[in-house]
């Protein structure tokens, strides 16, 4: 009698662990597409936070030094600018390490970051675009504003290109021309430190959500805000008194 045997190897059906994983889409190839958008969202949120923190440290830190430590406008700005430059240097160092950069590139990144902070501060306290002021007269008054207020206005304009400064420095004659009694306590007058402590921003003809966002931004940075109607609807922003 023959002992020949025939063996049949049928394809594996569902039920095995490999088949179960394939059917459930458990392989890495199926998981990656779903995880990619979430990962990109996390990186985007992190990038926004990392971009905002230096501005907050620069402006809010300067306001804190001016109000709580009583250092005065320029020393307060110098302290916050130094702290911001150091933060940007740390950013650059971390980026260089992440990229596996050599000493030469790390040196370039860190020095460049510090120079960027200094350049931005210098630009903000000196320059304001003509599109962001009501008139050349207001533009000429920009240099009379408190340095920290100029810095904050520049940051807001950077985020909102449509922001317009409608008023800065005033004199008693301004109120007389408008048919108003001069307000001797107005922060639009030069204060004891030699700077004007208030500016007005246009609100008319702008979406209300933008006006509200600008107001909340100034508050978060440590400034007083007041939305009121004087000669016209506008947002009044001022530096709080030290102490």
Phi and psi restraints in degrees (value plus and minus 20) as a CYANA .aco file:
   2 UNK   PHI     -93.2   -53.2
   2 UNK   PSI     121.4   161.4
   3 UNK   PHI    -125.2   -85.2
   3 UNK   PSI      -5.6    34.4
   4 UNK   PHI     -86.3   -46.3
   4 UNK   PSI     110.6   150.6
   5 UNK   PHI    -141.1  -101.1
   5 UNK   PSI     121.6   161.6
   6 UNK   PHI    -131.8   -91.8
   6 UNK   PSI     103.4   143.4
   7 UNK   PHI    -126.4   -86.4
   7 UNK   PSI     114.5   154.5
   8 UNK   PHI    -128.5   -88.5
   8 UNK   PSI     108.4   148.4
   9 UNK   PHI    -128.2   -88.2
   9 UNK   PSI      77.6   117.6
  10 UNK   PHI    -100.8   -60.8
  10 UNK   PSI     128.2   168.2
  11 UNK   PHI     -77.7   -37.7
  11 UNK   PSI     122.4   162.4
  12 UNK   PHI     -90.7   -50.7
  12 UNK   PSI     113.9   153.9
  13 UNK   PHI    -113.9   -73.9
  13 UNK   PSI     158.2   198.2
  14 UNK   PHI     -81.9   -41.9
  14 UNK   PSI     131.4   171.4
  15 UNK   PHI     105.2   145.2
  15 UNK   PSI     -49.2    -9.2
  16 UNK   PHI     -94.9   -54.9
  16 UNK   PSI     141.4   181.4
  17 UNK   PHI     -84.0   -44.0
  17 UNK   PSI     -57.1   -17.1
  18 UNK   PHI     -86.4   -46.4
  18 UNK   PSI     -63.8   -23.8
  19 UNK   PHI     -84.1   -44.1
  19 UNK   PSI     -58.1   -18.1
  20 UNK   PHI     -83.3   -43.3
  20 UNK   PSI     -60.8   -20.8
  21 UNK   PHI     -87.8   -47.8
  21 UNK   PSI     -61.1   -21.1
  22 UNK   PHI     -84.4   -44.4
  22 UNK   PSI     -59.2   -19.2
  23 UNK   PHI     -89.8   -49.8
  23 UNK   PSI     -52.4   -12.4
  24 UNK   PHI    -106.4   -66.4
  24 UNK   PSI     -19.4    20.6
  25 UNK   PHI      49.7    89.7
  25 UNK   PSI      13.4    53.4
  26 UNK   PHI    -105.5   -65.5
  26 UNK   PSI     -25.0    15.0
  27 UNK   PHI     -92.8   -52.8
  27 UNK   PSI     140.0   180.0
  28 UNK   PHI     -79.8   -39.8
  28 UNK   PSI     -53.9   -13.9
  29 UNK   PHI     -84.0   -44.0
  29 UNK   PSI     -50.3   -10.3
  30 UNK   PHI    -105.9   -65.9
  30 UNK   PSI     -47.3    -7.3
  31 UNK   PHI     -99.1   -59.1
  31 UNK   PSI     -55.6   -15.6
  32 UNK   PHI     -78.5   -38.5
  32 UNK   PSI     -66.1   -26.1
  33 UNK   PHI     -77.9   -37.9
  33 UNK   PSI     -53.6   -13.6
  34 UNK   PHI     -96.4   -56.4
  34 UNK   PSI     -48.9    -8.9
  35 UNK   PHI    -105.5   -65.5
  35 UNK   PSI     -43.2    -3.2
  36 UNK   PHI     -80.1   -40.1
  36 UNK   PSI     -68.5   -28.5
  37 UNK   PHI     -79.3   -39.3
  37 UNK   PSI     -58.9   -18.9
  38 UNK   PHI     -86.3   -46.3
  38 UNK   PSI     -59.6   -19.6
  39 UNK   PHI     -85.9   -45.9
  39 UNK   PSI     -61.8   -21.8
  40 UNK   PHI     -83.3   -43.3
  40 UNK   PSI     -58.3   -18.3
  41 UNK   PHI     -84.0   -44.0
  41 UNK   PSI     -62.5   -22.5
  42 UNK   PHI     -82.1   -42.1
  42 UNK   PSI     -63.0   -23.0
  43 UNK   PHI     -85.2   -45.2
  43 UNK   PSI     -57.8   -17.8
  44 UNK   PHI     -85.4   -45.4
  44 UNK   PSI     -64.0   -24.0
  45 UNK   PHI     -82.8   -42.8
  45 UNK   PSI     -63.4   -23.4
  46 UNK   PHI     -82.8   -42.8
  46 UNK   PSI     -60.7   -20.7
  47 UNK   PHI     -83.5   -43.5
  47 UNK   PSI     -60.6   -20.6
  48 UNK   PHI     -84.4   -44.4
  48 UNK   PSI     -63.8   -23.8
  49 UNK   PHI     -82.6   -42.6
  49 UNK   PSI     -65.6   -25.6
  50 UNK   PHI     -83.9   -43.9
  50 UNK   PSI     -50.0   -10.0
  51 UNK   PHI     -96.3   -56.3
  51 UNK   PSI     -53.6   -13.6
  52 UNK   PHI     -97.9   -57.9
  52 UNK   PSI     -57.6   -17.6
  53 UNK   PHI     -74.7   -34.7
  53 UNK   PSI     -65.6   -25.6
  54 UNK   PHI     -80.5   -40.5
  54 UNK   PSI     -59.1   -19.1
  55 UNK   PHI     -84.6   -44.6
  55 UNK   PSI     -61.9   -21.9
  56 UNK   PHI     -84.1   -44.1
  56 UNK   PSI     -64.9   -24.9
  57 UNK   PHI     -82.9   -42.9
  57 UNK   PSI     -62.8   -22.8
  58 UNK   PHI     -82.7   -42.7
  58 UNK   PSI     -68.8   -28.8
  59 UNK   PHI    -106.0   -66.0
  59 UNK   PSI     -72.8   -32.8
  60 UNK   PHI     -85.8   -45.8
  60 UNK   PSI     -55.6   -15.6
  61 UNK   PHI     -84.5   -44.5
  61 UNK   PSI     -59.8   -19.8
  62 UNK   PHI     -86.2   -46.2
  62 UNK   PSI     -61.2   -21.2
  63 UNK   PHI     -82.7   -42.7
  63 UNK   PSI     -61.5   -21.5
  64 UNK   PHI     -82.3   -42.3
  64 UNK   PSI     -65.6   -25.6
  65 UNK   PHI     -83.4   -43.4
  65 UNK   PSI     -55.0   -15.0
  66 UNK   PHI     -92.7   -52.7
  66 UNK   PSI     -62.9   -22.9
  67 UNK   PHI    -103.6   -63.6
  67 UNK   PSI     -62.8   -22.8
  68 UNK   PHI    -110.2   -70.2
  68 UNK   PSI     -55.2   -15.2
  69 UNK   PHI    -118.9   -78.9
  69 UNK   PSI     -33.7     6.3
  70 UNK   PHI      42.7    82.7
  70 UNK   PSI      17.1    57.1
  71 UNK   PHI     -96.3   -56.3
  71 UNK   PSI     -41.3    -1.3
  72 UNK   PHI      77.3   117.3
  72 UNK   PSI     143.8   183.8
  73 UNK   PHI     -77.5   -37.5
  73 UNK   PSI     -76.8   -36.8
  74 UNK   PHI     -90.9   -50.9
  74 UNK   PSI     -64.8   -24.8
  75 UNK   PHI     -81.4   -41.4
  75 UNK   PSI     -56.5   -16.5
  76 UNK   PHI     -84.3   -44.3
  76 UNK   PSI     -61.9   -21.9
  77 UNK   PHI     -85.3   -45.3
  77 UNK   PSI     -58.8   -18.8
  78 UNK   PHI     -83.5   -43.5
  78 UNK   PSI     -61.2   -21.2
  79 UNK   PHI     -84.3   -44.3
  79 UNK   PSI     -67.9   -27.9
  80 UNK   PHI     -89.1   -49.1
  80 UNK   PSI     -53.5   -13.5
  81 UNK   PHI     -87.1   -47.1
  81 UNK   PSI     -59.1   -19.1
  82 UNK   PHI     -84.9   -44.9
  82 UNK   PSI     -61.8   -21.8
  83 UNK   PHI     -85.1   -45.1
  83 UNK   PSI     -59.5   -19.5
  84 UNK   PHI     -87.8   -47.8
  84 UNK   PSI     -60.7   -20.7
  85 UNK   PHI     -80.9   -40.9
  85 UNK   PSI     -60.8   -20.8
  86 UNK   PHI     -83.9   -43.9
  86 UNK   PSI     -60.3   -20.3
  87 UNK   PHI     -83.0   -43.0
  87 UNK   PSI     -63.6   -23.6
  88 UNK   PHI     -86.1   -46.1
  88 UNK   PSI     -53.6   -13.6
  89 UNK   PHI     -83.2   -43.2
  89 UNK   PSI     -61.4   -21.4
  90 UNK   PHI     -84.6   -44.6
  90 UNK   PSI     -59.5   -19.5
  91 UNK   PHI     -77.0   -37.0
  91 UNK   PSI     -69.7   -29.7
  92 UNK   PHI     -84.4   -44.4
  92 UNK   PSI     -60.4   -20.4
  93 UNK   PHI     -82.7   -42.7
  93 UNK   PSI     -63.7   -23.7
  94 UNK   PHI     -84.6   -44.6
  94 UNK   PSI     -59.6   -19.6
  95 UNK   PHI     -84.7   -44.7
  95 UNK   PSI     -63.7   -23.7
  96 UNK   PHI     -81.6   -41.6
  96 UNK   PSI     -60.8   -20.8
  97 UNK   PHI     -87.2   -47.2
  97 UNK   PSI     -59.0   -19.0
  98 UNK   PHI     -82.4   -42.4
  98 UNK   PSI     -57.9   -17.9
  99 UNK   PHI    -103.4   -63.4
  99 UNK   PSI     -26.4    13.6
 100 UNK   PHI      50.1    90.1
 100 UNK   PSI      13.0    53.0
 101 UNK   PHI     -91.2   -51.2
 101 UNK   PSI     131.4   171.4
 102 UNK   PHI     -97.7   -57.7
 102 UNK   PSI     159.3   199.3
 103 UNK   PHI     -82.2   -42.2
 103 UNK   PSI     -58.9   -18.9
 104 UNK   PHI     -82.4   -42.4
 104 UNK   PSI     -64.9   -24.9
 105 UNK   PHI     -90.0   -50.0
 105 UNK   PSI     -58.3   -18.3
 106 UNK   PHI     -81.9   -41.9
 106 UNK   PSI     -61.5   -21.5
 107 UNK   PHI     -80.7   -40.7
 107 UNK   PSI     -63.1   -23.1
 108 UNK   PHI     -85.5   -45.5
 108 UNK   PSI     -62.9   -22.9
 109 UNK   PHI     -84.8   -44.8
 109 UNK   PSI     -65.0   -25.0
 110 UNK   PHI     -89.1   -49.1
 110 UNK   PSI     -62.4   -22.4
 111 UNK   PHI     -87.0   -47.0
 111 UNK   PSI     -57.8   -17.8
 112 UNK   PHI     -84.3   -44.3
 112 UNK   PSI     -57.7   -17.7
 113 UNK   PHI     -84.7   -44.7
 113 UNK   PSI     -63.6   -23.6
 114 UNK   PHI     -84.4   -44.4
 114 UNK   PSI     -61.3   -21.3
 115 UNK   PHI     -84.7   -44.7
 115 UNK   PSI     -55.0   -15.0
 116 UNK   PHI     -83.1   -43.1
 116 UNK   PSI     -62.0   -22.0
 117 UNK   PHI     -83.1   -43.1
 117 UNK   PSI     -65.3   -25.3
 118 UNK   PHI     -84.5   -44.5
 118 UNK   PSI     -63.0   -23.0
 119 UNK   PHI     -84.0   -44.0
 119 UNK   PSI     -60.2   -20.2
 120 UNK   PHI     -85.5   -45.5
 120 UNK   PSI     -63.2   -23.2
 121 UNK   PHI     -81.7   -41.7
 121 UNK   PSI     -66.6   -26.6
 122 UNK   PHI     -80.9   -40.9
 122 UNK   PSI     -62.8   -22.8
 123 UNK   PHI     -83.1   -43.1
 123 UNK   PSI     -63.6   -23.6
 124 UNK   PHI     -87.0   -47.0
 124 UNK   PSI     -56.9   -16.9
 125 UNK   PHI    -105.1   -65.1
 125 UNK   PSI     -28.5    11.5
 126 UNK   PHI    -129.2   -89.2
 126 UNK   PSI     -57.9   -17.9
 127 UNK   PHI    -139.9   -99.9
 127 UNK   PSI     121.5   161.5
 128 UNK   PHI    -160.5  -120.5
 128 UNK   PSI     115.0   155.0
 129 UNK   PHI     -88.4   -48.4
 129 UNK   PSI     128.9   168.9
 130 UNK   PHI     -84.0   -44.0
 130 UNK   PSI     -45.4    -5.4
 131 UNK   PHI     -93.7   -53.7
 131 UNK   PSI     -32.6     7.4
 132 UNK   PHI    -129.4   -89.4
 132 UNK   PSI      -4.6    35.4
 133 UNK   PHI    -151.7  -111.7
 133 UNK   PSI     131.8   171.8
 134 UNK   PHI     -87.9   -47.9
 134 UNK   PSI     -57.1   -17.1
 135 UNK   PHI    -173.4  -133.4
 135 UNK   PSI     148.6   188.6
 136 UNK   PHI     -85.8   -45.8
 136 UNK   PSI     -48.1    -8.1
 137 UNK   PHI     -83.2   -43.2
 137 UNK   PSI     -64.1   -24.1
 138 UNK   PHI     -85.9   -45.9
 138 UNK   PSI     -58.0   -18.0
 139 UNK   PHI     -82.0   -42.0
 139 UNK   PSI     -58.7   -18.7
 140 UNK   PHI     -87.3   -47.3
 140 UNK   PSI     -46.5    -6.5
 141 UNK   PHI    -101.1   -61.1
 141 UNK   PSI     -29.1    10.9
 142 UNK   PHI     -77.8   -37.8
 142 UNK   PSI     -59.8   -19.8
 143 UNK   PHI     -87.0   -47.0
 143 UNK   PSI     -36.7     3.3
 144 UNK   PHI    -103.1   -63.1
 144 UNK   PSI     -33.1     6.9
 145 UNK   PHI     -90.7   -50.7
 145 UNK   PSI     132.5   172.5
 146 UNK   PHI     -73.8   -33.8
 146 UNK   PSI     112.5   152.5
 147 UNK   PHI     -73.1   -33.1
 147 UNK   PSI     -59.1   -19.1
 148 UNK   PHI     -90.0   -50.0
 148 UNK   PSI     -51.0   -11.0
 149 UNK   PHI     -90.9   -50.9
 149 UNK   PSI     -57.8   -17.8
 150 UNK   PHI     -82.9   -42.9
 150 UNK   PSI     -61.9   -21.9
 151 UNK   PHI     -82.6   -42.6
 151 UNK   PSI     -63.5   -23.5
 152 UNK   PHI     -87.2   -47.2
 152 UNK   PSI     -62.7   -22.7
 153 UNK   PHI     -81.1   -41.1
 153 UNK   PSI     -60.5   -20.5
 154 UNK   PHI     -83.1   -43.1
 154 UNK   PSI     -61.2   -21.2
 155 UNK   PHI     -85.7   -45.7
 155 UNK   PSI     -60.3   -20.3
 156 UNK   PHI     -85.3   -45.3
 156 UNK   PSI     -62.2   -22.2
 157 UNK   PHI     -84.2   -44.2
 157 UNK   PSI     -55.7   -15.7
 158 UNK   PHI     -81.2   -41.2
 158 UNK   PSI     -58.6   -18.6
 159 UNK   PHI    -104.2   -64.2
 159 UNK   PSI     -48.6    -8.6
 160 UNK   PHI    -149.5  -109.5
 160 UNK   PSI      71.5   111.5
 161 UNK   PHI     -83.7   -43.7
 161 UNK   PSI     -36.8     3.2
 162 UNK   PHI    -109.8   -69.8
 162 UNK   PSI     -18.5    21.5
 163 UNK   PHI     -87.7   -47.7
 163 UNK   PSI     118.4   158.4
 164 UNK   PHI    -152.7  -112.7
 164 UNK   PSI     106.6   146.6
 165 UNK   PHI    -104.2   -64.2
 165 UNK   PSI     100.7   140.7
 166 UNK   PHI    -119.3   -79.3
 166 UNK   PSI     -38.2     1.8
 167 UNK   PHI    -179.0  -139.0
 167 UNK   PSI     127.3   167.3
 168 UNK   PHI    -157.7  -117.7
 168 UNK   PSI    -115.7   -75.7
 169 UNK   PHI     -98.2   -58.2
 169 UNK   PSI     122.6   162.6
 170 UNK   PHI    -153.3  -113.3
 170 UNK   PSI     143.1   183.1
 171 UNK   PHI    -150.4  -110.4
 171 UNK   PSI     145.3   185.3
 172 UNK   PHI     -75.6   -35.6
 172 UNK   PSI     -52.0   -12.0
 173 UNK   PHI     -83.2   -43.2
 173 UNK   PSI     -50.7   -10.7
 174 UNK   PHI     -79.6   -39.6
 174 UNK   PSI     -65.9   -25.9
 175 UNK   PHI     -87.3   -47.3
 175 UNK   PSI     -56.6   -16.6
 176 UNK   PHI     -86.6   -46.6
 176 UNK   PSI     -59.7   -19.7
 177 UNK   PHI     -84.8   -44.8
 177 UNK   PSI     -49.6    -9.6
 178 UNK   PHI    -107.8   -67.8
 178 UNK   PSI     -18.6    21.4
 179 UNK   PHI      56.3    96.3
 179 UNK   PSI       5.2    45.2
 180 UNK   PHI    -137.1   -97.1
 180 UNK   PSI     135.4   175.4
 181 UNK   PHI     -97.3   -57.3
 181 UNK   PSI     115.1   155.1
 182 UNK   PHI     -79.1   -39.1
 182 UNK   PSI     112.5   152.5
 183 UNK   PHI    -116.8   -76.8
 183 UNK   PSI      79.3   119.3
 184 UNK   PHI     -82.9   -42.9
 184 UNK   PSI     -42.8    -2.8
 185 UNK   PHI    -112.3   -72.3
 185 UNK   PSI     -14.4    25.6
 186 UNK   PHI     -82.5   -42.5
 186 UNK   PSI     114.2   154.2
 187 UNK   PHI     -97.6   -57.6
 187 UNK   PSI     -22.4    17.6
 188 UNK   PHI     -97.4   -57.4
 188 UNK   PSI     -32.6     7.4
 189 UNK   PHI    -103.6   -63.6
 189 UNK   PSI     136.7   176.7
 190 UNK   PHI     -84.4   -44.4
 190 UNK   PSI     113.6   153.6
 191 UNK   PHI    -115.1   -75.1
 191 UNK   PSI    -196.0  -156.0
 192 UNK   PHI     -81.2   -41.2
 192 UNK   PSI     -47.8    -7.8
 193 UNK   PHI    -104.5   -64.5
 193 UNK   PSI     -18.8    21.2
 194 UNK   PHI      71.9   111.9
 194 UNK   PSI     -19.8    20.2
 195 UNK   PHI    -136.2   -96.2
 195 UNK   PSI     134.7   174.7
 196 UNK   PHI    -102.2   -62.2
 196 UNK   PSI     114.2   154.2
 197 UNK   PHI    -124.9   -84.9
 197 UNK   PSI      -6.0    34.0
 198 UNK   PHI    -168.2  -128.2
 198 UNK   PSI     132.1   172.1
 199 UNK   PHI    -163.2  -123.2
 199 UNK   PSI     140.8   180.8
 200 UNK   PHI    -136.3   -96.3
 200 UNK   PSI     122.5   162.5
 201 UNK   PHI    -139.0   -99.0
 201 UNK   PSI     123.0   163.0
 202 UNK   PHI     -88.5   -48.5
 202 UNK   PSI     117.5   157.5
 203 UNK   PHI    -141.2  -101.2
 203 UNK   PSI     -41.1    -1.1
 204 UNK   PHI     -91.1   -51.1
 204 UNK   PSI     116.3   156.3
 205 UNK   PHI      58.0    98.0
 205 UNK   PSI      -6.9    33.1
 206 UNK   PHI    -140.2  -100.2
 206 UNK   PSI     128.8   168.8
 207 UNK   PHI     -78.3   -38.3
 207 UNK   PSI     119.0   159.0
 208 UNK   PHI     -82.7   -42.7
 208 UNK   PSI     -51.9   -11.9
 209 UNK   PHI     -85.5   -45.5
 209 UNK   PSI     -52.3   -12.3
 210 UNK   PHI     -88.9   -48.9
 210 UNK   PSI     -63.8   -23.8
 211 UNK   PHI     -79.3   -39.3
 211 UNK   PSI     -62.1   -22.1
 212 UNK   PHI     -87.9   -47.9
 212 UNK   PSI     -59.4   -19.4
 213 UNK   PHI     -84.0   -44.0
 213 UNK   PSI     -61.3   -21.3
 214 UNK   PHI     -83.9   -43.9
 214 UNK   PSI     -63.3   -23.3
 215 UNK   PHI     -81.8   -41.8
 215 UNK   PSI     -65.1   -25.1
 216 UNK   PHI     -86.2   -46.2
 216 UNK   PSI     -53.4   -13.4
 217 UNK   PHI     -84.5   -44.5
 217 UNK   PSI     -66.6   -26.6
 218 UNK   PHI     -83.1   -43.1
 218 UNK   PSI     -59.4   -19.4
 219 UNK   PHI     -83.0   -43.0
 219 UNK   PSI     -63.7   -23.7
 220 UNK   PHI     -82.4   -42.4
 220 UNK   PSI     -49.0    -9.0
 221 UNK   PHI    -105.3   -65.3
 221 UNK   PSI     -20.6    19.4
 222 UNK   PHI      80.2   120.2
 222 UNK   PSI      -4.5    35.5
 223 UNK   PHI    -123.0   -83.0
 223 UNK   PSI     137.1   177.1
 224 UNK   PHI    -101.3   -61.3
 224 UNK   PSI     121.5   161.5
 225 UNK   PHI    -152.3  -112.3
 225 UNK   PSI     128.2   168.2
 226 UNK   PHI    -168.9  -128.9
 226 UNK   PSI     100.8   140.8
 227 UNK   PHI    -114.8   -74.8
 227 UNK   PSI      93.9   133.9
 228 UNK   PHI    -170.1  -130.1
 228 UNK   PSI     148.7   188.7
 229 UNK   PHI    -131.5   -91.5
 229 UNK   PSI      91.9   131.9
 230 UNK   PHI    -129.6   -89.6
 230 UNK   PSI    -118.5   -78.5
 231 UNK   PHI     -98.4   -58.4
 231 UNK   PSI     -41.2    -1.2
 232 UNK   PHI    -187.0  -147.0
 232 UNK   PSI     140.4   180.4
 233 UNK   PHI     -83.3   -43.3
 233 UNK   PSI     107.1   147.1
 234 UNK   PHI    -178.6  -138.6
 234 UNK   PSI     148.8   188.8
 235 UNK   PHI    -124.3   -84.3
 235 UNK   PSI     100.9   140.9
 236 UNK   PHI    -115.8   -75.8
 236 UNK   PSI     105.1   145.1
 237 UNK   PHI    -142.1  -102.1
 237 UNK   PSI     112.9   152.9
 238 UNK   PHI    -162.1  -122.1
 238 UNK   PSI     139.1   179.1
 239 UNK   PHI    -106.3   -66.3
 239 UNK   PSI     111.6   151.6
 240 UNK   PHI     -86.6   -46.6
 240 UNK   PSI     130.5   170.5
 241 UNK   PHI     -89.9   -49.9
 241 UNK   PSI     120.5   160.5
 242 UNK   PHI     -78.9   -38.9
 242 UNK   PSI     129.8   169.8
